[in-house]
Every structure is written in C-alpha cells, then in structure tokens.
C-alpha cells in the first residue's frame, strides 16, 4: 500500500506539471546558487519540515489571473509554512541570474522585477504580502523593436534563464525581490486572460550608495485588468513598442 501511495503521489505531481506552467527553479546571487521553492517536492516529500529556502513557498506552478487580488504579490503562497528562513547576501550593482523551469514556447510577454524594503527588519519577520509593503521596479524587458522578438526568444535559447541587475543607489538592508513573467498569449480568452507568474525571495543588500528608500507601489494595487500592457495582444503584426504595466524603473 505504501508503494501504491508513492506511485499515486508521483502521478499526481506529473499531472500538475503537465497542466501547469513554470516557476523559478534556481537563482544565483553573489556566485551562490539557491534552489527555488519546489511546489511538488517541498510541499510533500519534505514534510513535516520543508528545507530552508530564500523563496516564499508556492502551492503550484499555476498563474494568477486577476491582478487585483492578493496572490498577485508573491503568487499562490503557502502561508501555513511561514516566511522564508534564508536571506542571500547581494552586492548593490551585481547581477542575479534567474533560471526558470522549462517555459512554454507560446507564452510571450514581459519580465518585471521589483524590490520591497522590509521596513528595517529582517525579511523573515516582515511579510511583504501586507497592504503597507511598497515595491519599486528595478528591471523590465519584453518586446525588442530592433529584432521584432519577445524576450522569450533568447530566454528559451538560454535554458529559460535571464539576468537582472540590482541597483547601486539604494540603502543597505534586507529586501524582498518580486520577480514575475507575464504571459499574454491568452488575453482574448474570456476564460483565462493574461497569466501572471510572480515569485518572491529575500536578499540582503550590501555596498549600496543610497540613503533613501525609493517610493514604491502596493501589490495588489499596481496593476489594473484594463492596463494597456495587460490587455496587449502579442499576435498582432504591427507591434511598435510594448507599454509595461506598473511604475517606471528606478533610475540608477
């Protein structure tokens, strides 16, 4: 019976992977590789004590469809597991290399990355899913008007990996990274629509030159369903540029 139970669990997980989409599998910060939260291992095999992670725990690899509801902050999180236990040390101005699981080739759209200051506390004691948290945008990429391609063209060629540079002009301290892919392939589908894949993890910034925390936006609250960048159809032939949703990027 134990064997049958194990097989059943594996079959269930495979089914989830087939109908699901993707999540961050690994992030490299300061030369150190940190595994992402695996919703099909950490949630089950690692019971009762999941391994310590940088990442907010997620339920599955499914998207968020409504940008005005609470899961838009860090995806469908497992609040019963609490906040992440680890924090990665990251030098201001350095790169984070973010590797996703295999991404569907049809899921074109932008990536956007934000930081939220943890209020002068340890991020393990400050939940950025609270309505007072504010996120400032540090990176965005999407449509390349020169090559007339979406970022996923290079993203897929590079093993579903992309790089985000942390700003230099922010104060030292603990922050939560909010990184997301927005898939726009189904914006005209009344049942689904745009698909948001946000994920959050914790870092400690060192070497920053700033003295003031940049102004930010709340999640939910930063996006509306009728924003031009959220209703954007990727299959049209006359794309000139892409209007990113959310605030402008922090000037570094």
N, C-alpha and C positions, 0 to 999 in steps of 0.2 A: 504493500500500500504506500509505503514511503517513496518507492521508486515511481509509482504512478503519480503521486503528488508532485514530485520533482518534474516529471515529464509534462504534467498539466501546467505547471508554472512556466516552463520553458516555452510551451506552445502559446500560452497567453502573452508572454513577452514578445515572441516573434510576431504575433498578430498586431500588437501595439506598434511595433517598429514598422510594419508594412503600412498601416493606415496613418501613422504619424509622419513627422516631417524632420525635425532636427533640433539639436541643442549643442551648446559649446562642450566639446569633448576635452579640450585642454587649453590652458593659457600659459604662455611663457613670459615671465616678468623677472627682470634682472638676471637673466640666464638660468632661472629655475623654472622647471616645468611643473605646473599644478594641474592635477586632473579635475575635470568638471564634475558636477554632481550627476551621477548616472541614475536616472529615474527607474531603471529596470534592474539594477543591482543594489544600489544604496537603499532603496525602499523595501527590498525583500530579503535578499541573501544576507545583508549586513545587519539584520535585526538581531538583538534589540538595540545595538549600539552602532549606528552608521559611522563610517570613518570620518574623521575631521576633514572639513573642506573649507575653501575660500568662499564657495558659492552658496547662495540661497538655495535650499532644496526645492526641487520642482516635482510635480506629480507625474507628468508625462512629457512627451515632446510635441504636444499639440500647441497650436497657436491661440492667441487671444484675438477675438473678432471685434469686440467693442472697445474702442479706445477711451471710453468714458467710465469704464468700471474698474474696480480695484486691482484686478490681476494685470492691468497694463503696466504696473510698476515693475514687477520682477517675475511675471508670468504666474502660472498656477502653482503657487508655493505650498509647501507642507508646513504650515505654521506650528503644528504639534511638535516638530523636531527642533524648534527654536532657531536662533540666529546662528550663522556660521561661526566656527570656533577659531579658524585661522585667518591671518591677515598677511598679505605679501608685501614686502618692502619694495618700493618702486621709486627710482630717482626721477625727479621732475625733468622733463625733456627727453626721457628714454621711451623706448617702444614696448608695447605689449603685442605679442604675437598670439592671435586667437584662432584656434582650429576647431571648426565645427565637425559634426558627423557629416556623412555624405549628404550633400544638398541636392534636392530635386532640380533638374536642369530647366524646368519650366518656370521656376519660382523667381522671376526677375523683380528687382526693386532695390531700394537703398539700404545702406547700413548707417546707423546713427549711434553715437556713443556719448554718454553723459557722465558727470561726476556729481555726487552729493556729499557735502561735508557732514560728518557725523556729530555735529554740534559740540565739538571739543571733547567728546567722549570716545571711548573705544567703540568701534563699529559693532563689536559683539554685544554691546549694551544699548545700541541705538538702532531702532527698526526704521529703515527708510520707507517702509510702507505706511508710515503715519502721515496724516494730511499736512503736517507742518514741514516735512522734508522738501528741499528745493534742489533741483538738478540743473546744472549748466552744461551746455553742449560743447564737447571738445573735438568732435570729428564727425564728418559725414561724407558719404561717397555714393554715387548712383549712376546716372547717365553720363557717358563720355561723348560729348558732342563731336569731338575730333574723329574718333573711331566708330561712332554711332553704335556703341555697345553698352550694355549694363555691366556693373562691376562683377556680376556673376561669371562673365566670360573668363576673366583672369582668376577669379576666386576658385572656380571649379578646376582650372588647369593647375592651380597651386594647392591641390589637396584640401579644398574647402577651408583655406587659411587666408587671413588678412591681418594687416598690421595697423595699429592705432598708436599715435604718438601722444604721450602725456604732456600737458602744458608746463612751461617753466615758471610762469608768473602767477603761481598760486602759493598760499602758505603751506608750510609743512603740517602734517597731521593725518588723521585717518579719514578715508573717503570710501564710499561705495561706488563702484563702476556700474553703470546701467548701459549695457550694450544690446543692440537689437538689429535684427534683419526684418524688413517689412516686405512681404511678398505681395505683389499687385496683380498676379495673373488672373485672379477671380473677382475683380472689383465689380464686374457686371453681373455676377451671380447673386441673385437675391437670397439664396440660402446661406452663402458663405461670405463673400466680400473680401476685403483686404485682410491679410493674415499678419499679425504682429508676433514676433518671436523675441521678446525681451529676456535678458538674463542679468543677474546681479552678482558681483563678488567684491570682496573687501581688499583694500590696499592701504599702505601707509606711505605717504609722500615724504621724501627727504630731498634736500637740496633745492627747495622751492625759493623763488625770489620775491613772491608776492607777500603782501601784508594784509590784504582784504579778501574775504571770501566773495567770489563773483556772484552777482544776482542770478537767480535761477527760476525755474518753473516747477509747479507741482505735477505729480502723476498720481491719479488722473487729474486732468485739467489742461495739460499742454496741447493735446490734440482734440479735434472735433471730427466727427464722421464725414462732414462735408468739406474739410480742408482740401484744397486743390491737389496736394501731394498724396492724399489718401484716396481720393476718387480717381486718381490718374490711371489711364489705360496704357499699358505697355505695348500693346499690339498695333498701335497706330503707326502709320508710315511717316508722319510729318513731325516727329518729335524734334524740338529745337533745344529745349532745356527741361530740367526737372525741378519743380518747386518743393523743396524739402519742407516737411511739416516741422512744427516746433520752433524754438528760438534760433537766432543766428549762432554761429560758432564763436566761442570765446576768442578774442583777438590776443594772440600770444606775442 
